[in-house]
Amino acid sequence: MVQFHEHIVAELLEDQNGGLVVLSAGLGLHKLISSLLLLHHSSQGSLLILSASPSQRHAIVRNLEIALQYESSVPSTSEVPNLPSEITSDLPAHQRLSLYTSGGVFFITARILIVDLLTHRLPTTAVAGILLLNAHSLSDTSTEAFIVRIIRSTNRSLYVRAFSDRPHAMVSGFAKAERTLKCLWLRKLHLWPRFQVYVSQDLERDPPEVVDIRVPMSPYMIGIQKAVLEVMDACLKEMRKTNKVDVEDLTVENGLFKSFDEILRRQLDPIWHTLGKKTKQLVTDLKTLRKLLDYLVRYDAVTYLKYLDSLRASESFRSVWIFAESSYKIFEYAKKRVYHFGRSDSGQLAGQSKSSATRKRKAGDDKKDEDSSASTSSRVVLQEVLEEEPKWKVLRDILKEIQEEREKEATSGEVIAAEDTGIVLVACKDERSCVQLENCITNCPRKVMREEWENYLLSKVELQALPKQSKKKPKQQKQPKGFGVLDGVVLAASGQKAEISSANKQEHDALLAVASEISKKAKKDTVIEETLPNSMDGGECDNGKGKGKKRRKKKTETGKSGCDSATVDISHRVASSTNEEQMNGCCPALAGSSAGNAVNDASLNEALLQKDEKTFGSESSTKTKQLPPMHFYALETNQHILDILKPSVIIVYHPEIAFVREIEIYKAENPSIKVKVYFLFYEDSTEVQKFEASVRRENGAFESLIRQKSLMIIPVDQDGHCTGLDSSVDTQSILSQNLMTRKAGGRKEAQKEMQVIVDMREFMSSLPNVLHQKGMRIIPVTLEVGDYILSPLICVERKSIQDLFGSFASGRLFHQAEMMSRYYRIPVLLIEFSQDKSFSFQSASEIGDDVTPNSIISKLSLLALHFPRLRIVWSRSLHATAEIFASLKANQDEPDEVKAIRVGVPSEEGVVENDVRAENYNTSAVEFLRRLPGVTDANYRTIMDGCKSLADLALLPMERLAELMGGQKAAKTLRDFLDAKYPTMV
């Protein structure tokens, strides 16, 4: 445990009410929580942990296990606390009650806890305190604030300690930190940034050795990044023209973060229905462009091209960014990282460099013209490039240097710490990157790219195998806009359009021809792959290593002196040799032979396999250099494995500010381990810009919080306890009492408490909290019909906008409206909008006159016609819903909990109580009647009044039917249906 954690714990223990702690990301929040749990004793009462994510739960339990193992090895007279357990809805009520009163530590969800509080299953005096994680996600209407308000009202000695490691989220919105303190009934805000004195002293006392490596990007990667930034800047300029958002937030630097989307939507949501299609699409396009920048430095060239193809297929006709001036460069450069396509002159491909030696596939031989789908001449050439990630080679070089250093330490007899496991930890962004890097290290980078390339081509074959789906939409193929821009038609003259479209078709046909050959060859070579797996896997890699081993050795010896300080030589080495080894190392002589001989693709593949076998045979006797033990870790999993693996070398492949802090904490807690950290950045990339901007953004957030802390006004009572957000309500009640002093000496008439029966599933929303704030008593039960029961007559089905669309799509809303109409006199459908969004489904220009099956307005109209007694109520926000409920409950009796539970549930005899229609009518017969031809909502009640049963209806004469049904045509339709002969089998 680092010392600044002790300072934080000491500050929290000083205030009995608790406090809100905001610290920088990666400063060991799970370790801080574990330290507080170790101080808890069962005699104090139960300790509840709210809003913890699964990764946080795992990290807290794991850290507690390590701490308890250490304490068990040290003799002590104090009681060893138990590990926290989880309270779920699967546990019965009596078992949850016994756990609440046991004095232990429990993880629990807010939904379970609030239901147990409202049903009085949890005695509030049995709770010693609440630890609340992710406090940045709280608001005054959240369930966590509801819980704190209920417990504080009966147990004033309870402490609440809230934590957040996202300072930038605590400054979003107006006075977010102050409102969070008030809704949790807290007074003190504890800020612990990275630049805090105690934190900087602990982490900088014995820092790890840091090696910052700047890897130069390939020319095509630089071109793609430049083009994406230009397109993003153009989209931001278009967004500024709308005059709908704050111009200060519309910067390219802010556009690199996910929170940029939240900033835009927060400003545009209230006026979303007034925006045009172009502005709405710009918001989506900025998100897509941010992903393009992120994936450029994270994924390989083939995967990046595959993602661009998916964008071209899904967004080509509606996106704004695709029609920008520089957008075509993104697609062209991404293709050139994977393959070149053109016409060869005298065996040389147009645009091919002299030093590049890669495989060429010719798709125009006379024999192939008969079988292949690519109808091109013999001069059409598809040249594979398969550009490797520049970081891959740097990673291999680092691992070799680490192994060489360890061998030197072993020969020199240096003492290694007992805690040093010798593991090299490689930290990547996601699981996919971890798997791919592990493949590159254990196998060969060229082989990994070959597999990605073949999978890409085979996916094209699978798409081509579905010709019927593509033929059904000929109009999309005739539109040249999207595809023309993507393929670089923007700069072409009008006379060149036919030639360019023909070239694109030749390129597409050539890719399909190569893909079909690969799929056929994969089936034929199954036996060869099973018999010779090692030669197929290692041939290319061994050849490349053999060619470049001596050259790399010399460069390593010249660059050893600078490796400990900045290792500039490594990046220089990569710049000088990456392209040469990448293009020449795997198949050096192949391109020359294929250029000199006009051979087809099948013979090329056979020649390649023969060369690989020969190469493998010549290289099999030489032993490859052993690499140190490695572990690949995905940063997105948040597993906190540094304390488990105890690595001595950490390679941060995708740098992230939170993981950097975790490394600093790990080194401060383990001073005996010599930790060396390698940071891999792409030079002059958005990766560096994003990392530096995240540091500046976090520091700016803490500076803003420091200013807010100095200006905060937290109301407290005479005992020094925070009064929360309900102080304004109490003040209004006092003023109303003072105004009534002239009436009977100020005596106020006793008002009956309003009750609302709420379904258990509704506690996922914030409406029960707002209703409780309005002074209503909430009774949580499991309802079969409706979400809220306001009175014996009024049942409310609440739908948010997203839920409304989903309920219409699934047909669930029709069944719910039918059940409410059957069992309650006044069924109500409540459509509730969000307070920070527009109070409209769609703009006025989008509302049509015709009834369409996809229109939400048409669906609501049909619902109202089908259920005439259904009342539709529109609410702007949660607070407006509470006011509507209060007005609906006026002059109404309070609902009965027992009857509400039994509604819709059949008894043992199969009889359903409170069925409104079953009191006077046979409901099954009514439903059958309404489905007969000619019977409508306008005449079925008249028919029911005119005849007693369906048998009587069948015997009515034609004149009487026409009188009841309101027309001769409807009566004839029904009579023809009733008199129709039943078809028989001959």
ROSELUM-576270 format. One record per residue (C-alpha): x, y, z. Coordinates in steps of 0.25 Angstrom, whole numbers. Layout:
REM residues N
       u       v       w
       X       Y       Z
...
//
This chain:
REM residues 986
       u       v       w
       0       0       0
       6      13      -4
       6      25       6
      -3      34      -2
     -14      23       0
     -12      24      15
     -14      39      14
     -27      37       6
     -32      27      17
     -28      36      28
     -36      48      22
     -49      39      20
     -48      34      34
     -48      48      40
     -62      51      35
     -72      41      41
     -82      45      29
     -72      41      19
     -68      48       6
     -66      48      -9
     -52      44     -14
     -48      48     -28
     -34      43     -32
     -27      41     -45
     -29      29     -54
     -20      17     -51
     -16      21     -37
     -21       8     -31
     -35      11     -27
     -38      -4     -25
     -26      -4     -15
     -32       8      -7
     -45       1      -6
     -38     -12      -1
     -31      -4      10
     -44       2      15
     -51     -12      15
     -39     -18      23
     -42      -7      34
     -57     -11      35
     -61     -20      47
     -74     -28      47
     -78     -21      60
     -80      -8      53
     -91     -14      44
     -92     -18      30
     -84     -11      19
     -91     -10       5
     -83      -7      -8
     -91      -1     -19
     -89       2     -34
     -77      -7     -35
     -74     -13     -49
     -70     -27     -51
     -56     -24     -53
     -56     -15     -41
     -62     -26     -32
     -51     -36     -37
     -40     -26     -35
     -45     -23     -21
     -46     -38     -17
     -33     -42     -23
     -26     -30     -16
     -33     -34      -3
     -28     -49      -4
     -14     -44      -6
     -15     -35       6
     -21     -46      15
     -11     -56      11
       0     -46      15
      -7     -44      29
      -9     -59      31
       6     -61      30
       8     -50      41
       3     -54      55
      -7     -45      60
     -18     -45      70
     -28     -37      62
     -40     -44      54
     -37     -47      40
     -49     -41      32
     -56     -50      22
     -56     -47       7
     -68     -39       2
     -80     -47      -4
     -90     -43     -14
    -105     -42     -11
    -114     -45     -23
    -129     -46     -26
    -127     -61     -26
    -126     -61     -11
    -139     -62      -4
    -144     -51       5
    -141     -57      18
    -127     -61      14
    -124     -47       9
    -129     -42      23
    -120     -51      30
    -108     -46      22
    -112     -31      24
    -111     -34      39
     -98     -42      39
     -89     -30      39
     -81     -34      27
     -77     -27      14
     -86     -29       2
     -87     -25     -13
    -101     -22     -17
    -108     -15     -28
    -116      -3     -26
    -129      -9     -31
    -129     -20     -21
    -125     -11      -9
    -136      -1     -12
    -147     -11     -13
    -143     -17       1
    -143      -3       7
    -157       0       2
    -162     -14       6
    -155     -12      20
    -147     -25      18
    -134     -17      22
    -133     -11      35
    -126       2      33
    -119       2      47
    -112     -11      42
    -104      -4      32
     -91       3      36
     -88      10      23
     -88      10       8
     -77      10      -2
     -81      15     -15
     -73      14     -28
     -73      21     -41
     -79      33     -34
     -78      41     -47
     -90      34     -53
     -99      38     -42
    -110      49     -42
    -121      54     -33
    -131      44     -40
    -122      32     -39
    -126      20     -31
    -113      21     -22
    -118      35     -18
    -131      29     -15
    -125      19      -6
    -116      29       2
    -128      38       4
    -136      27      10
    -125      21      19
    -121      35      23
    -135      39      28
    -135      27      38
    -120      25      41
    -112      38      42
    -100      31      47
     -98      24      34
     -86      28      26
     -85      29      11
     -72      28       3
     -73      31     -12
     -61      29     -21
     -58      33     -36
     -46      31     -44
     -51      39     -56
     -49      54     -53
     -53      59     -67
     -67      53     -65
     -68      60     -52
     -68      74     -59
     -78      70     -70
     -90      78     -68
     -93      89     -59
     -88      88     -45
     -87      73     -46
     -78      71     -34
     -87      80     -25
    -100      73     -29
     -93      59     -27
     -90      63     -12
    -104      68     -10
    -111      56     -15
    -102      47      -6
    -103      56       6
     -88      59       7
     -80      71      10
     -66      68       7
     -59      67      -7
     -45      60      -7
     -37      62     -19
     -25      54     -22
     -19      57     -36
      -6      52     -41
       1      65     -38
      -3      65     -24
       9      66     -14
       8      53      -7
       5      45     -20
      16      51     -28
      26      48     -16
      22      34     -15
      22      31     -30
      35      38     -33
      43      33     -22
      48      21     -29
      42      22     -43
      43      10     -54
      53      11     -65
      46      17     -77
      49      15     -92
      41      24    -101
      42      18    -115
      36      26    -127
      33      17    -138
      32      24    -152
      19      21    -159
      20      16    -174
      17      26    -185
       3      21    -187
      -1      22    -173
       4      36    -172
      -5      39    -185
     -17      32    -179
     -15      40    -165
     -14      53    -173
     -26      50    -181
     -35      46    -169
     -31      59    -162
     -34      67    -174
     -47      61    -175
     -50      62    -160
     -46      77    -161
     -56      79    -173
     -67      72    -165
     -65      81    -153
     -65      93    -162
     -79      89    -167
     -83      87    -153
     -79     101    -149
     -88     106    -160
    -100     101    -153
     -99     110    -141
    -105     100    -133
     -93      96    -124
     -82     102    -116
     -70     106    -126
     -60     104    -115
     -63      89    -114
     -62      87    -129
     -47      84    -130
     -39      72    -136
     -32      69    -123
     -46      68    -116
     -51      59    -127
     -40      48    -124
     -48      44    -111
     -61      37    -109
     -66      48    -100
     -67      57    -112
     -79      49    -117
     -86      51    -103
     -82      66    -104
     -89      68    -117
    -101      60    -114
    -103      67    -101
    -103      80    -108
    -112      75    -120
    -122      66    -113
    -131      77    -109
    -132      82    -123
    -130      69    -130
    -144      69    -137
    -141      83    -143
    -128      78    -150
    -126      75    -164
    -122      61    -169
    -108      67    -173
    -105      71    -158
    -110      58    -152
    -101      51    -162
     -89      59    -158
     -90      55    -144
     -89      40    -148
     -78      43    -158
     -69      50    -148
     -71      37    -139
     -67      28    -152
     -55      37    -155
     -50      36    -140
     -50      21    -142
     -43      22    -155
     -31      29    -147
     -32      19    -136
     -32       7    -145
     -20      12    -153
     -10      10    -142
     -17      -2    -136
     -20     -12    -147
     -12     -18    -159
     -14     -13    -173
     -23     -24    -178
     -33     -22    -166
     -33      -7    -168
     -36      -9    -183
     -47     -19    -179
     -53      -8    -169
     -53       2    -180
     -60      -8    -190
     -71      -9    -179
     -72       6    -178
     -73       7    -193
     -84      -3    -194
     -92       3    -182
     -90      18    -183
     -86      21    -197
    -100      27    -201
    -103      35    -188
     -90      39    -182
     -85      53    -183
     -70      50    -181
     -69      41    -193
     -71      53    -202
     -60      61    -196
     -49      65    -205
     -38      56    -198
     -47      44    -195
     -43      37    -207
     -28      37    -202
     -32      28    -190
     -38      17    -199
     -27      18    -209
     -15      18    -199
     -22       7    -191
     -22      -2    -204
      -8       1    -207
      -4      -4    -193
      -9     -18    -197
      -8     -19    -212
      -5     -11    -225
     -13     -13    -238
     -10      -8    -252
      -4     -11    -265
      10     -17    -267
      19     -12    -278
      30     -22    -282
      28     -29    -269
      28     -17    -260
      16     -12    -253
      12       2    -254
      16      10    -242
      25      -2    -236
      38       2    -230
      51      -5    -234
      54     -10    -220
      40     -16    -217
      40     -31    -219
      26     -37    -216
      17     -47    -222
      10     -44    -235
      -3     -51    -239
      -6     -49    -254
     -21     -51    -257
     -20     -50    -272
     -14     -63    -278
     -21     -69    -290
     -24     -82    -282
     -30     -74    -270
     -39     -66    -280
     -47     -78    -282
     -49     -81    -267
     -47     -68    -259
     -58     -58    -257
     -48     -47    -260
     -48     -43    -274
     -35     -36    -275
     -23     -36    -284
     -10     -43    -280
      -4     -29    -276
     -13     -27    -264
      -5     -30    -252
      -9     -31    -237
       3     -29    -228
       2     -33    -214
       9     -23    -204
       3     -27    -190
      10     -16    -183
      13     -20    -169
      11     -12    -157
      24      -4    -154
      22      -7    -139
      23     -22    -141
      38     -22    -145
      41     -12    -133
      34     -22    -124
      42     -34    -129
      55     -25    -127
      52     -21    -113
      49     -36    -109
      63     -40    -115
      70     -29    -108
      63     -33     -95
      68     -47     -96
      82     -43    -100
      82     -34     -87
      77     -45     -78
      88     -55     -84
      99     -44     -81
      93     -43     -67
      93     -58     -65
     108     -59     -70
     112     -47     -61
     106     -53     -49
      97     -41     -45
      87     -44     -34
      72     -44     -38
      61     -41     -28
      53     -53     -23
      40     -46     -27
      45     -44     -41
      37     -55     -50
      45     -51     -63
      32     -49     -70
      31     -39     -81
      17     -33     -81
      12     -27     -94
       0     -18     -93
     -10     -16    -104
     -23      -9    -106
     -32     -21    -109
     -32     -36    -109
     -31     -36    -124
     -18     -29    -124
     -12     -38    -113
     -16     -51    -122
     -10     -45    -134
       3     -40    -127
       5     -54    -121
       3     -60    -135
      14     -50    -140
      24     -54    -130
      22     -69    -129
      20     -71    -144
      24     -60    -155
      18     -47    -158
      18     -50    -173
      10     -62    -170
       0     -55    -161
      -2     -44    -172
      -4     -56    -182
     -15     -62    -174
     -22     -49    -173
     -21     -46    -188
     -26     -60    -191
     -38     -58    -182
     -41     -45    -188
     -41     -51    -202
     -49     -63    -198
     -60     -53    -192
     -61     -47    -206
     -64     -61    -211
     -74     -63    -201
     -81     -50    -205
     -80     -53    -220
     -87     -66    -217
    -100     -58    -214
    -103     -53    -228
    -118     -53    -225
    -118     -42    -214
    -109     -33    -223
    -118     -34    -235
    -130     -30    -227
    -125     -16    -225
    -120     -12    -239
    -123       3    -236
    -111       4    -226
    -101      -2    -236
    -105       9    -246
    -102      20    -236
     -88      24    -238
     -87      35    -227
     -82      27    -215
     -74      17    -222
     -68      27    -232
     -63      36    -220
     -58      24    -212
     -49      19    -224
     -44      33    -227
     -53      38    -238
     -53      52    -232
     -41      57    -239
     -44      50    -252
     -49      57    -265
     -63      54    -271
     -57      47    -282
     -49      37    -273
     -61      32    -266
     -63      20    -275
     -49      16    -274
     -48      17    -259
     -61       9    -257
     -55      -1    -266
     -42      -2    -258
     -50      -3    -245
     -57     -15    -251
     -44     -21    -256
     -39     -19    -242
     -51     -26    -235
     -51     -37    -245
     -36     -39    -243
     -38     -40    -228
     -49     -50    -230
     -41     -58    -239
     -29     -59    -229
     -39     -62    -218
     -46     -73    -225
     -32     -79    -228
     -28     -78    -213
     -41     -85    -209
     -39     -96    -219
     -24     -98    -215
     -28     -98    -200
     -37    -111    -203
     -26    -118    -212
     -15    -115    -202
     -22    -120    -189
     -13    -133    -190
       0    -125    -191
      -4    -116    -180
      -6    -128    -171
       7    -135    -174
      16    -123    -174
      10    -113    -164
      24    -108    -159
      30    -105    -173
      17     -97    -177
      18     -89    -164
      32     -86    -163
      38     -85    -177
      36     -71    -180
      40     -66    -166
      53     -74    -165
      57     -69    -179
      54     -54    -175
      62     -56    -162
      74     -63    -169
      75     -51    -178
      74     -40    -168
      81     -46    -156
      95     -41    -158
      91     -27    -162
      82     -26    -150
      93     -31    -141
     103     -19    -145
      92      -9    -143
      89     -14    -129
     104     -13    -125
     105       1    -130
      92       5    -122
      94      -2    -109
      99      11    -102
      87      19    -104
      77       8    -101
      76      11     -86
      73      26     -88
      64      28    -100
      68      17    -110
      67      26    -122
      75      16    -130
      64       6    -130
      54      15    -137
      66      19    -147
      68       4    -149
      54       2    -152
      53      14    -162
      65       9    -170
      62      -6    -170
      47      -8    -168
      43      -6    -183
      55     -14    -188
      53     -26    -180
      38     -26    -180
      38     -26    -196
      50     -34    -198
      52     -43    -186
      41     -54    -189
      41     -57    -204
      54     -49    -210
      55     -56    -223
      41     -58    -227
      36     -45    -233
      48     -46    -243
      44     -60    -248
      30     -57    -249
      32     -44    -257
      41     -51    -267
      31     -62    -269
      17     -61    -273
      11     -72    -264
      -3     -73    -258
      -6     -72    -243
      -6     -87    -241
       8     -89    -246
      12     -77    -237
       6     -84    -225
      13     -97    -228
      27     -90    -230
      25     -83    -217
      22     -96    -209
      35    -102    -215
      43     -90    -211
      38     -90    -197
      41    -105    -196
      55    -103    -200
      57     -91    -192
      52     -98    -180
      61    -110    -182
      73    -101    -183
      69     -93    -170
      64    -105    -162
      78    -108    -156
      80     -94    -151
      73     -91    -137
      65     -79    -136
      68     -70    -124
      60     -72    -112
      51     -61    -107
      48     -58     -92
      34     -62     -86
      23     -53     -90
       9     -50     -86
      -1     -42     -95
     -10     -33     -87
     -23     -26     -93
     -25     -13     -86
     -40     -12     -89
     -42     -24     -79
     -37     -16     -67
     -32     -28     -60
     -20     -22     -52
     -11     -33     -54
       2     -26     -50
       2     -31     -36
      -1     -45     -40
      10     -47     -51
      21     -38     -45
      27     -34     -59
      41     -28     -59
      39     -23     -73
      26     -16     -79
      24     -13     -93
      13      -3     -95
       9      -6    -109
      -3       3    -109
       0      14     -98
     -12      18     -89
     -11      28     -78
     -18      19     -67
      -8       8     -70
       4      17     -68
      -1      20     -54
      -3       6     -51
      11       3     -55
      16      14     -46
       8       9     -34
      13      -5     -37
      28       0     -36
      25       8     -24
      20      -4     -16
      31     -13     -21
      44      -5     -20
      52     -18     -20
      48     -21     -35
      56     -14     -46
      44     -10     -55
      47      -6     -70
      36       0     -78
      36       1     -93
      26      11     -99
      23       9    -114
      18      22    -121
      16      24    -136
      24      37    -138
      16      49    -142
       3      41    -141
     -11      44    -134
      -7      33    -124
       3      42    -118
      -6      54    -119
     -17      47    -112
      -8      42    -101
      -3      56     -98
     -17      62     -99
     -22      52     -89
     -12      57     -79
     -15      71     -82
     -30      68     -81
     -29      61     -68
     -21      73     -62
     -31      83     -67
     -42      75     -61
     -35      75     -47
     -32      90     -48
     -47      92     -51
     -51      83     -39
     -41      91     -30
     -48     104     -34
     -62      98     -32
     -58      93     -18
     -54     107     -14
     -68     112     -18
     -77     101     -13
     -89     104      -4
     -94      91       3
    -106      93      12
    -105      87      26
    -114      86      38
    -111      89      52
    -104      76      55
     -95      78      43
    -101      68      34
    -104      71      20
    -118      73      16
    -117      68       2
    -126      73      -9
    -139      73      -1
    -136      86       6
    -144      94      -4
    -156      85      -2
    -155      86      13
    -154     101      12
    -166     102       4
    -174      94      14
    -170     103      25
    -174     115      17
    -188     109      14
    -190     106      29
    -187     121      32
    -197     126      22
    -208     118      29
    -206     124      42
    -219     132      41
    -227     119      39
    -230     113      52
    -217     117      59
    -208     111      48
    -214      97      49
    -212      90      36
    -222      79      32
    -216      65      32
    -214      61      17
    -215      46      14
    -202      40       8
    -202      37      -7
    -199      23     -10
    -194      17     -23
    -192       2     -26
    -180       0     -35
    -175     -12     -42
    -162     -18     -38
    -156     -16     -52
    -159      -1     -52
    -147       1     -42
    -138       1     -54
    -143      15     -57
    -142      27     -48
    -157      30     -48
    -160      23     -34
    -149      32     -28
    -156      45     -34
    -169      40     -29
    -163      38     -15
    -157      52     -15
    -171      57     -18
    -176      51      -5
    -183      39     -10
    -181      25      -3
    -175      15     -13
    -180       0     -11
    -172      -9     -20
    -179     -22     -24
    -179     -32     -36
    -190     -27     -45
    -195     -36     -57
    -203     -24     -63
    -197     -10     -64
    -185      -3     -58
    -192       7     -48
    -205       6     -41
    -210      19     -37
    -224      15     -32
    -234       4     -33
    -238       9     -47
    -225      15     -53
    -214       6     -58
    -202      12     -65
    -192       6     -75
    -180      14     -76
    -171      15     -89
    -159      22     -91
    -156      26    -106
    -147      14    -108
    -156       4    -101
    -168       9    -109
    -161       6    -123
    -157      -7    -118
    -170     -11    -112
    -177      -7    -125
    -167     -16    -133
    -169     -28    -124
    -184     -26    -123
    -183     -26    -108
    -190     -13    -106
    -203     -18    -113
    -204     -29    -103
    -201     -20     -91
    -212     -10     -96
    -221     -22     -97
    -219     -26     -83
    -220     -12     -77
    -233     -10     -84
    -238     -24     -79
    -236     -22     -65
    -236      -7     -62
    -247       4     -65
    -236      15     -69
    -224       9     -76
    -213      19     -78
    -201      18     -88
    -190      28     -83
    -180      32     -93
    -169      39     -86
    -158      47     -92
    -144      50     -87
    -142      64     -81
    -130      67     -88
    -135      63    -102
    -146      68    -111
    -160      67    -108
    -164      61    -121
    -163      48    -129
    -159      55    -142
    -159      68    -149
    -171      74    -155
    -166      72    -169
    -164      57    -167
    -179      55    -163
    -186      50    -175
    -201      49    -179
    -202      34    -182
    -202      23    -172
    -189      15    -174
    -185       2    -166
    -172       8    -162
    -177      21    -157
    -178      23    -141
    -190      32    -143
    -197      22    -151
    -195      11    -141
    -200      20    -130
    -212      24    -138
    -216       9    -140
    -214       6    -126
    -223      17    -122
    -234      12    -132
    -233      -2    -127
    -234       2    -112
    -244      13    -111
    -243      14     -96
    -228      15     -95
    -223      28     -91
    -210      33     -97
    -202      43     -88
    -189      50     -92
    -179      54     -82
    -167      63     -85
    -158      58     -73
    -158      50     -60
    -163      62     -52
    -174      65     -62
    -179      50     -60
    -179      52     -45
    -188      64     -46
    -197      57     -56
    -198      45     -46
    -202      54     -35
    -213      61     -43
    -218      47     -48
    -219      42     -33
    -227      54     -29
    -241      50     -25
    -237      35     -26
    -237      24     -16
    -223      19     -12
    -220       6     -19
    -220      -8     -12
    -207     -15     -12
    -213     -29     -10
    -223     -27     -22
    -213     -21     -31
    -204     -34     -29
    -216     -43     -33
    -220     -36     -45
    -218     -44     -57
    -214     -56     -49
    -224     -68     -51
    -228     -75     -38
    -228     -90     -36
    -242     -91     -43
    -236     -83     -55
    -245     -71     -52
    -238     -57     -54
    -243     -46     -44
    -246     -32     -48
    -248     -35     -62
    -256     -23     -67
    -262     -29     -80
    -265     -43     -73
    -274     -36     -63
    -285     -34     -75
    -280     -41     -87
    -273     -54     -91
    -259     -49     -95
    -256     -61    -104
    -269     -59    -112
    -266     -44    -113
    -253     -46    -119
    -258     -57    -128
    -269     -47    -133
    -259     -35    -135
    -251     -44    -145
    -263     -48    -154
    -263     -41    -168
    -271     -29    -168
    -271     -26    -153
    -263     -14    -149
    -260      -6    -137
    -272       3    -141
    -283      -7    -142
    -279     -19    -133
    -285     -12    -120
    -298     -11    -128
    -298     -25    -132
    -296     -29    -118
    -308     -21    -113
    -317     -27    -124
    -314     -42    -122
    -311     -50    -110
    -301     -60    -115
    -293     -64    -127
    -304     -75    -130
    -315     -64    -131
    -306     -56    -140
    -305     -67    -150
    -320     -68    -151
    -323     -53    -153
    -329     -50    -166
    -322     -41    -176
    -331     -29    -174
    -328     -29    -159
    -313     -31    -161
    -312     -19    -170
    -319     -11    -160
    -310     -15    -149
    -297     -14    -157
    -300      -1    -163
    -301      -5    -178
    -305     -15    -188
    -290     -18    -192
    -285     -22    -179
    -297     -30    -176
    -295     -38    -189
    -280     -40    -186
    -284     -46    -173
    -296     -55    -178
    -287     -60    -190
    -276     -64    -179
    -287     -71    -170
    -294     -78    -182
    -281     -83    -189
    -279     -98    -190
    -268    -105    -183
    -258    -111    -193
    -258    -126    -192
    -247    -136    -196
    -252    -145    -208
//
